[in-house]
Amino acid sequence: MPYPVPASRLLPPRTAKEVRRDRPRRQVEEAFRQSPGVVLAAGAGYGKTSLASEFSGVYVALAEEAKDPAVFLWHLLAAYQGRAELQRVAELLEAGAWPRALEALLGALEPLGFHLLVLDEVHRAESPGVLKVVQGLVRLPGLRLLLLSRKATPFAFLTVLSERELAFDPEEACQLAKALAPELPAFEVERALSLVRGWPLGLRVVLLAMRRGLKPELALESAEGLLAYLAYGLPEEVLREASRLALLGEVPEAEGQALLPYAEDLLLERREGKLWFHPLVRSALKTLLPEAEARGLLTKAAEEALDRGEGIRAAGFLLEAGRLGHVADLLVQEGFSWLARGLTYTVLRLLAHLPEALRQGRRALDLLEAEALRQAGRYQEAEAAYQKALRAGETRAYLGLARLFLDTVEPARGRPYLEEASRLFPAEARLLLAENLLNEGRVAEAEALGFSGSRLLLRQGRPKEALARLRESEDPGLHRPPQNHREGTLLRSLLECVAGDAEEGLRWAERGLWEAEVLGSPFGMSLAQARRGHALLVLERLEEAKAAYQAALAMAEGGPARLRVEALGGLAALGDEKAYREMVRLARTAGDLWVEGFLTLMAAVAWLRRGEVFSLPTLPLLDPFLQALAEAYPFGDGWEDLLRVYPFLAHRTLFSPPVSRVRRALWRLGRLPVPYHPGVRVEIRVLGGFEVRVEGRLVRFRRDKARLLLALLVATQWEKEDLLEALSVSPGEFRVLWWEVVNALEPDRPRGARPYFLRQKPYGLFRQAPELYLDLEDPKAPLAPPYLGLDHPFLDEVSRAYLEERRRELLQSPRLEDWLLALRLDPLDEEVLKRLCGTPAQEEALRLRQRALEELGLKA
């Protein structure tokens, strides 16, 4: 059921326009040239709404219930109705999936192009969730956002115009006086402006009162004292009627007919057939009502709202009336349906108003609070609330605790609560029990109880099918924290990393991170960072992967211990053995042994890709896929059948062996069109020296000339005669050196097989080989002179040419860091030193030069 948004909140009031506010209007227009969002931050009565109404755009006025981001989105949906295609947004909001609804809304608004959105009374709806929605809106190209608020603090990332900019200046005060009280002399107007210190609403009230004969003897600087000015000269019966009607903020115009002759004096505004009282006027008039009468009127308004099906609005009236018992009863009746619609924060806000004494005898409130806290991802508080509900005799809390430990993937902790829930509520507990069995690794039992979906397929060792099903499904996404590792965004990220495309895995992880940030869910953010780490690990962006895993651990602080497991497994994959031991301990404590095996194999394969073999322990509860991986590790000859069954292992995925072993297997299967493949990875580093590693092991040449030969082959291509001359060797000696180099790079090459990494006619290095790493072609390799330690005139010339080319590239860069790198190549380069003088890098440059002079035994 859609949240009913009053039509009066979607149209700006038709305010009086006696004053042309050209000055602040120009300031707003100028601010929009610098920022997509502008905040008019000033107290009530500073003309924020009047100024905003001069701009053409979409208008939404917010009330306190819009603190709930789902309610806020219903307001935006209503405001844009008929302007964009919003059916999908409404469906997601109906399902309670408000982060996905926000994403869909942003997509629906993008085709609208340049337009203005005005959000009025934003301070009333301020909350972390709403702030996230605002941050999403300002990223929309073409959208200009104008926020009207009484405070600027949460919106400091936008351009803020304050009371100083919005206050009336003398010219504007004179314009207003001519329209309202032309008989007043100019000095009286100036005095009034001085007394109210430029406050527009205060000046209007004072001028109207002065027109009726009141002298501005008291300084009207704020709402205090407003009533005296409003009431002066008005009939008592009008004031009484106004105070009664003002209680609700707005009333149908037909009910306020008696006030229309005094609309100007009461600062009434008309909106969509209703009379609207300014917030300050409402506050002032409310003081005239006896408390009992006010309570009665608010209670009646609540009853009428309930009759219209507007339970949340009714709760607001009841809160203002102080009828907390009625609010508690309403929550008992409606709270769980509100949670089902995603109004989590509304429920928590209303519960926060109820004292403990009122909860006695209403056991359902404890359960409601626990469910809301669980949906908000506040798991520790939720567990305490469920336990409190159990102590009060609310047995459905067993189901809630079971769901809680499914959310946090702690099957061992969930088991005792599931046993009780299965005994008391067998039908409802059946699928919960099935999922817990899945998390324990008892996959067949989970399936027998009816569990299905991508997570089941993954734990059955069918990751490709799991990914295909998720790609084809209507992805529900991470719309509430309990689903952030289920059949949605973050599971898609993991499956893409296992059996699909790591770039896609990264994209889905970042989408999941955004969704979790919007929800304010540390659990979701931690898990999303871990999944980002997995994708970055596959993409060999190892420093970024490490940072993602560390961020995941930081966000997991204070949460379930199981939440740290994936991040620790990622750090283990990067070589941290202590993290591996902690990962194993936590996985076993949680009772999820499958994830221990999964992460152990992920780490082992990552080690192998770096040239290190991980000593695999005996792993329990492996599915057929993981079992086959464990048996094939470290992927020597004979694992080709595994590649045939799981072809995604030939691509960049979490469990893909090193590219050299994959290509060796493809060659053995007849799928790689080369006459021979050595099955090894070769690293050649020439910057700062000359070093060769095969499968991570340093190669030591028996002959220095063999080492020199490889360096020459790396440098360029050669005709045989030129190479013989460069080495000063005979053809026979060259043949010996050639085969020493070939056999060093390809240690198990069968006799007679053509070399893989070296080419003949002309002679040179096969730089295109995917299994070859050459630091000369790595833009991230540390800058250093190449071929150091190799005494050969050709290599000396190549080194000089390389350094000169790099120096030229660095000096063409606008970055000081690159100029410093150029100076490090030659610390005595006067041209570079002169360029760095007078910059923040001057001190570092002088230090480099001084150090070089000292090493040469020279003085500066």
N, C-alpha and C positions, 0 to 999 in steps of 0.2 A: 504494500500500500504506500503510495507516494506521501512524502511529508508535505502537509498543506502549508504553503507559503502565502500569507495574506497579500492580496494585490496591492495594498497600500504601501508595501515595502519595495515595490518595484518601480515606482514613479516618484521623481523628486517633488517636493511640495511646491506649490505655486506661491512663492514668497514675494513680498513687496519688492519693487525695484526702484525705490526713490533715488538710490545712489548708484551712479555708474562707477564700478570698482575697477577702473582701467589699470591702476597701478599694480594691485595684487594679481590681476589677470595676466598682465605682462610677465610678472615674476613666475607664475605657473608655467606659462608658455616657454619661457627661457629655461626653466628647470627641466622641462621635458626634452630640451635639446641635449641635455647632459645625462639624463637618466630615463629609463623606461618607466620608473615609478616615482611619484611625488606624494608626500604626506603633508596634509594640512593639519598640524598638531597644535591645538589650542583648546582652551576651556570652552564650556558651553556658552553660546551666544556670541561667538566671534565671527559669525557669518560664513562658516565653512560650507554649509549646505547651500546657502544662497550663491556663493561664489561658484561652487561646483555646477549648479544648475545653469550657469551661463555657457557651459561646454556641452556639446551634443555627444551623447554616448549612452551606454547601458548603465542603469542605476540600480543599486541594491542597498537597502537599509537593513542593518543587522540588529538582532536582539540577543539576549544572553544565551538562549538555547543554541545559537549558532557557534558557541564555543566548541561544540561537538563538530568535528570536521565533516561528518556525514551530513549533518543538518546544514552546514555551510554550503556544501555542494548541492543540496536540494535547492537552496536559494539561487545559486548560480544557474542551475538547470532551469528554474522558473524564469529567471531574467533573460536567458538566451533562447527560450522557447520560440520557435518560428523563425529564428535567425540562423540556426545550424541544425545538422542532423544529430539528434541527441538520444535516439532510441536505445542504442547500446549503453550509453551513460546511465539512463534510467534503469535498465535491466541490472546493471552491476550494482547500482545503489540499492535496488530492491533486494538483492542478494546479500547486502551488507559489505560488498567488496569496494569500499570507498577509495582506497589507493588506486585500484585498477580503474575505478570510475573517473578519478582525477586524470589519469593518463589518457583515458578515452576522451574526456572533455577537452584536454589540451589539443589532442589530435583533431577533434571536431571544430575547435575555434580557429585553428591555424589557417584554413582557407578564407576566413573572414577578412584577412588582411588588416590594414590599419584601422583601428578603432579605439575608443576610450571606454574603460570600465571604471565606474565610480562606486567605491564601497564606503558607505556612510556608517557612522557609529561603530567603527571597527574596535574601539577600546572595549565595548561591551562583549565582543566575541573573542577577545584575545585568548589564545591558547597555543601550545606548541604545534598541535595538528593544523590549526588554521594558519599559523605562520608558515608551515611547510607548503600549504596550498598557495599562499601568496607568493612564496619563492618560486613555485612552479609557474604561476601565472606571469611573473615578470620575465621569465625566460622565453615567453612566446614572442616570436618575431611579429612586429606590427601592433602588438597590444600595448596601450599606454594605460597605466593603472594609477588612479587618483584615490588615495586613502584619506578619509576624514576621521580623525581620532583626537581624543583629549590628551593623549600622551604619545611621545615619539620614540621612547626607549626601544621597543621591540623591532622598530622599523628603521633602525639607523643605517641599514644597508641601502636605503633609498634616499632621495633628496628631500630634506625636511624644511618646510616653511612654518615658522612659529608664530606666537601671538604678536611679536614685534612687527612682522610683515603684514599680519591681518588686522591689526588695530587701525581705527579710523584716524586719518590725519585731519587737520583743520578744514581743508577744502571739502572733504567728504562729510564732515560734521555739518558744515553750512548747507550742503545739498540736502541732507536729511532734515535739518531744521526748517528749510524753506518748504519742504513737502509736508511736514507734520505740524509745525507751529510757526508759520511765517510771521506771526505778530511778535515773536520773541526778538529782542535786540541782540546784535552780534556778540556783545560782551557777555550776555547771559549764556549764549550757546558755547562760547569759549570756556566759560566757567564750568558749565556742565561737562564738557569734554575733558577738562582738567580733572574734575572730581572722579569721573569714571575711568580715567587713565586710558582713554582710547577704546574701551570695551564697547563694541557696537551694540549689543543687546541692552547693556546698561544705559547707553546714551538714548536709545529709542524709548526705554521705559521712563527715564527721567524727563525727556522732552514731552512725552504724552502727559505725564503728571504735571509738569510746569504749565502746559496748555490749559489744564483744568484748575490752575491756580496754586499748585504746590510749589514751594521754593526748595531748590536743591540744597538744603542745609546739611544733610548727612551725605557723606561720601558713599556712593553706591559702587563699590569696587568688586563685588562678587554677589552670589545669590543671597547672602545674608542681607536682610533689609529690603529685599525685592518686593515682599508682600505689601509693605507699607505704600510703596509707589503704585503697585498694581491696584490696590484696594481704594486708593484715594479717589473719591468722587463717584465710585460705582455703587449702584443700589445693592443693599445687603442680600436681597433674594437672588440677584444675579451672581454674586460671589458664592453664595451657598450652592446654587445649581452648578456653577463652574467647578467648585471643589469636588462635587459628587461625580461629575462627568470626567474630570481630569484624572481621577483615580486610575482609570483604565488606559490612559495615554491617548486613546483615540476612540471616537464613538461615531455611529451613523449620523450623517448630517441632519436627518429628520429629528433625531433625539435632541439635537443641540440648537433647535430653532430659536429658543429664547436668548441664546448667546450671540447670535449673528449680528445684532446691532452694535455689540461691544467687541466684535472680533478683533478690531485693530488694537483696542486697549488691552485685550487679553493675549495678544500676539498669536491668535489662532491661525492655523494653516489648513488648507483644504487639499485632501488627497483622495482621489478615487471615490467620491461620494461620502467621504468621512471628514470629520473635524479632528485635527491633530494638535495636541498641546505640546508646546516646547518643553523639553525635559526640566528646565529650571522653573518654568511657570507651574508645571505639574507638581514639582516638589514643594513650591511655595503654597499652592492652593491646598495640597493634602493636609497641611498643618491645621486648616480650618475645620476638618472633619473630626468628629468624635471617633475614638479608636473603635468602639463597638460597631458604629455605622460603617466605617471603612472595612472592617473584617467581614461584615455582612455583604457588602457590595462585591468584595473580591471573591467571597465564597460563591455568590450567585454567578459571577463571571466564570468561575471555574466549572460550575455545573453546566453552564451553557456551552463552554468549550468541550466538555466531555460529551454532551449531546451531539456535537458536530464531529466527534471522533478525534479531537485534538487533545490527547491526553497529556502531552508534554507541556503544552501551553497552559492547560489546567493546573499542572503541577507548579508552574511558575506563579500563578495567581494564589494558589494555596500557600506557597512558601511566603509570599509577601503578606498574606493574611495571618501568618504565624500558626496555621493549622497543620502542624507537622504530623500529627496522627493521621490526618487525611492523606498527606503525602506518602506516609509509610504504607497505608492501605492501598493506595494507587500503585505504588511500586510492587507490592505483592501481586496485584492483579495483572499489571501490564509489563512489569520489568523484564520478564523473560522474553516476551515478544519483541520488546525494544532491542534487546541484545541480538535476537535473531535478525533484526534489520540493520545491525551494525552500529547501533546508537550506544556503543560502549561507554563513551565519555559522558553522555547525558546521564546514564544510570549512575556512574560513579559520582558525578557532580551532585545529583539529588541525594544519594546516600550520605554524602559528606555533611549534609545539613541535619541529619537525624541523630539526636543524642542516644547514648546506649540505653537509657531507660525506656525509650520508645520501642526499642527492638525486642524487649522482653515479650515473649508470647507470639512473636512473629518470626519463627524459625526460618521461614523462607527468605528473609532478608539477608541472613548470613550466607545462605547458599547463593543468592543472587549476587552478593558482593564478591564471593569467591569466583563465580563464573565471569563476572565483569573483569576482575583483576587478571584472571587467566587469559581472557581475550585481549587484554591490554599488554600482555607479555610480562606482567609483574608477578613472576612465578613464586618467589619466596612468600610474598604477601598473600598470594592466592592459596598456597598450601596451608598457611596459618588460618586463613578464613575457612577453608574446608574442614580443618580439624576442629575449629570452634563450632561449626555447624554439626559435626558428628557428635560432639559433646552435648549439644542441645537436642540430640535425638533425630536430626535430619539425615536419614539413611541414604538419600540420593547423593549425599556428599561422597559416598564410595565411588559412584560413577564419575564424579568430578575429579577426584584424586587419580582415578585410573586414566582419565583423559589428560590430566596434567603430566603424568609420567610418560604418556605416549608423546605429548608435545615435546618433552625434553629428552626423549629417547633413552629412558632409564628403565629398562624392562625389569630389572631385579627389584627396584623400589616399587614399581607398579603392580607386581604380581600379587602381594597379599590383599591389596584393595580390589583387584580384579576378581579374586576368589570370592570375596564377600559380595561384590556387585553381581557376580554370576549367580550366586545363591538367591539374592533378593530380587534382582531384575534380569532374569536370564535372557529375555529377548533383546533388551537394550545393550546388554554387556557382550553379546555374541561377537559382533565385529570388533569391539574393543579388545576382547581376548585374542581374536585372530591376529590383530595388528601387533599385540604384545608378543605373541608367539613368533611372528615374523622377525621382530626386533631381537628375539633370543636366538634366531637362526633356525627355528623349527618351521621351516618353510612349508613342508608338506601338510603339517597340521593346520597352519594358517590358511592354506588354500582349501583344505577340507571344510573349514568353518565358513568359507565364503569370501575370503579376502581375495582381491584381484587388483589389477592395475600395474603401472610401470614399476612401482617399488617391489612388487612381488616378482616381476620378470627380472629385475636387476639382481635380486637375491637368489633367483633360480639359475643365474649364470647366463641370462639371455639379454645382455645390455643393448644389442642392436635392435631387438624387438621392442624393448622398453622405450628406447629413444623414438622409434618409429611411431609407437602408440601416442607418445606425448606430443610429437610433432603434429600428428593428425587431430589431436583432441582440441576442444575449446579450452585453452589453458586458463584455469581459474586464478592462477597467480597467487601472490602472497597478500591476500586481502585481510587476513587477521593473523597475528603471530603464531597461533597454533598450527597454521598450515604452511609455515615457511620452509619446511623440509619435506612436505608431502608431495602431492601430484602437481606441483606448480613450478614457479619460476626457478627456484634454486635446485630442484631436482632436474629440471631441464638443463641447467648449467652443468651439473655433475655428469649427466649422461652425455652431453656434447663432448665433455673432456674425455670420457671413457671410450665412446664409440662413434663420435661424430667429428665436429670441427671445433678446435680449441678457440679459434677467434669467436665463433658463435658462443662457446662456453663463457668466454670473457664478457661478451655483450649481455648474456642473460644474467651473469653474476652481478654486473653493474646495475642492471635493471632491478634485480632483487635487492641490491644495496639501497637504491633510491626508494623502493617501496618500503623497506624497513625503516629508513630515515623518516619518511613521511609518517609512518605509524609511530615513530618514537620507540621502536623495539630494539633494545640492545641485543637480545637473542638473535633476532633476524639480521642485524648489522654484523654481528660476529660471524654467523654462519655464512653470510654473503661474502665477507672478506676472506674466509677460508676457501670458499669456492673460487673467488678471484685468484687467490694464491695458486690453486690447482691449475687454472687456465694459464697463468703466467709461467708456472713451472713447465708446462708442456711447450709453451712458446719460447722457452729458454731466456726469459727476461727475469733472471734469477734474483737480482737485487730487488726488483719490484715485488717478486713473489715473496721474498723474505719479509719485506715491509708489510705486505698484506697479511701474512700469517701472524706477524707480531701485533698488528692492529686487531686481528681477530682475538688473540689472547687477551689484549688489553680490554676489549669490549666484553669478554666473557667473565671478567672479574666480578664476583658476587653472584654469578648465575650458576646453573647446574654444572657439575664437574664434567659431565659428558660433553658439554659444549666445547670444551678445550681440546677434545680428542683429534678432530680433523686438523686443526691448526698445528698441534704438536706433531701429527703425522707428516704435515707439510715441511716443518722444520727438520724432521728426521730425513726426509727426502733430500734436503739441502746439505745433509751431512752431520746433523746434531744428534749424536748417539744418546745423550742424556734425555733429549726430547723424545726419542723413540721409546726409551724405557718408561717414561712417564705416560706416554700414549698407551702403551700396553697395560699399565697398571689401571688407568682410568677406564679403559674399554672393558677390562675384566670386572672392575668394580660395578660398572653399570650393567653388566650382564650381556653386552653386545659383542660376542666374540667374532661375528662375521666382519664387523668393521675393523677389528684388529688385523684379521687376515688381509682385508682389502688394502688398508693403509700400509701394512708391512710390505706387500708386493709392490705398491706404488713407490715406496721408498727404495726398495731393492732395484727396481728398474731404473729409477732416477740416478742411483749410484752408478749403475752400469753405463748409463749414457755419459757419465763423467769419467769413465775408464776404471771404476772401482767395483769389485765384486762384493756384494753384501752376503754375509753368511746367513742363509735362511734358517730360522728355527722350525720346529714342527708346528704347523699351523692347524688349529681346529676349525671345524665348521666352514670349510671352503665349499663354494658352489662349483659346478663343473668347469666354468670358465676360469675361476681363480685357481682351481686345482690343476688344470692343464698348464696355466702359467707357471705355477710353482714347480711342476715336473719338468718344464722346458728350460727353466732358468739355469744357467745364464745364456741360453739361446745359442749353443754351438750347433754344429751340423746335426740335422735330424729333427728339427722342430717345424719343418715345412708344413706338415699336416695341420698344425695349429694355425698357421697363417692362412691355410686354405679354408678352414672353418670360420676364422675370425679375420676377414680381410682388412678390417679397420686397423689392425696392428701394423699395417704397412704405412699408415698415415701418422700425423702428429697427434698422439693421444697419450693419456696417462700411463698406459701399459705398453707403449710401443718400445721395443728394444732399440739399441743404437742403430742408426741408419745403415752402418756398415753390415750389421748382422741381418737386417731386414733385406738389404739388397743381395746379400749372399744367398739368403733363402729364396728370393725371387729368381736368382740365377739358377739355383738348383732345381727350381720348379719349371725352368724354361721360359720364364716371363721377363727376363732381363736380357736384352740383345747385346751382350758382350761375350767375347770368347772365354773369359775367365774373370772371376771375382775373388779377391783375397779374403774378404770378410773381416777386415780390420779398419780402424780409424787412424789416420795419420795427422799429427800436428807438426807444423813447421813454423818455428818462430825465428825471425831474423832481426827484429828490432832490439837493439841493445845487446846483441850477441847472436849466436847461431845454435839452435837447439832443435832436435828432432825427437818426437815421441810416437810410438806405435802402441795403440791400445793403452795409453797412459804411461807406458814404460819408456824410460830414456834410452835412446839408441847410442851406443858407443862404437864408433867405426874403428876398425883395426888399423886403417891407413889414413893419415891426415889428408892425402890427396883424394881419397874417396869422399871425405867430408867436403873438401873444396869442390869436387865435381858436382855434388848435390847443390851446393850454394850457387854455382854457375848455372845449373839447370833451372833453379828457382828464379834467377835474375832475368833470363831471356831464353830464346830458342837459338839453337846452334846448328850449323852444318858440321859434319864430323871432323873435317880437316881443321876448321877454326877451333873446335874444342880441343883437338889434340895439341894444337899450337898453344892455346891458352893454358893447358895443363903441363906442357913440355914433356909429353910422354909418347911412347911408341904405340902403334896399334895393339900390340899384344898386351902391353901394360894397361892400356885403356880398357881392353876387354875385361881384365881382372877387376879394375876399379868399377866398371859399369855393373857387373854382376854382384859385386859386394853391396853397392847401393840398392840395386833391385831387391836382393834378398833381405837387406835390412828393413826395407819398407814393406815387403810381403814375405814374412818369415816362413809360411807354409806353402809357398808357391810350388806347384808340381813342376818337375823338369820339363822343359820345352814349352811351357805356357808363356804367352806374350805378357809383358809387364802391364799392370793396370794403372799405376800412378805415374809412370814415365812414358814418354813418346820418343820414337825414332823417326828420322827423316821428316822434318828436322828433329834434333834431340831437344828435349825440354820436359818441363813438369806439366802433367795434365791437371790444370788448375780448375777445370769444370767438375772434377770428381766430387760428388756430394759428401764423400767420406773424408775429404781433405779440408783441414783448417790451415790457413795461411794468414798470419797476423798482418802482413802488408795490406791485405784486402779487408781488414776489420777496422771500420771507422772508430770503434771504441777502444782499440788497442793503445796502450800508453805510447806517447811520442818519444822516440829515441833514434839515434843513428843506426842504420841497418848494417849487418855483416861485420860488427865489431869483432876483432880478434882474428879475422881472416886476412892474411897479408897477400893481397893480389891487386894489381893496378886496375884491372877491369872492375872489380867490386868496389874499389875506392872511388872510381869515377861514377859508378851507379849510385853509390851512397851520397856523393856530393850532389848529383842531379836530383835525387829523391829529396834531400834536405832542402835544396833550393826551391823545389816545387812546393813542398809543404810550407816553407817560410812564406812564399808568395801568397799561398791560399790563406794562411793565418793572418797576414797583414791586410788582406782584403776584407777580413771580417770586421764588423762593427764592435765586436765584444772585446773588452779589456783582457778577459781570460785568455783569449786566443793570442793577443799581443804578448802576454807574458809567456805563453808556450813558445812563441817565436824567439823570445829572448833566451829561454832555457836552452834552445838549440845552439845558440851562440851568445853567451852572456856578455861578450865584449862588443857586440854589434851596436855601434854608436847610433845608427839610424833608428833602431827599435827603441833604444834607451831614450832618445830625444822625444819620440812619440809618446812614451809613457810618463814623461815629466809633466807635472801639474795635474796628474790624474790620481784617483784613489789608489792606483797600483804602483805609484812612484816608489814608495818605501820598499816594497817587495822587490822591485826592479833593481834598486840600488844595492839591496842585500845580495841578490844574485851576482851582480857585477863584482862586488867586494870579495865574495867567496871565490870567484874565478881568479881574480888577481892574486889572492893569497895562495891559491893552489899553484900558481905560476911563480910565486916568490916575488911578486911585484907589489909596489905600493900604489894606493889610489891616487 
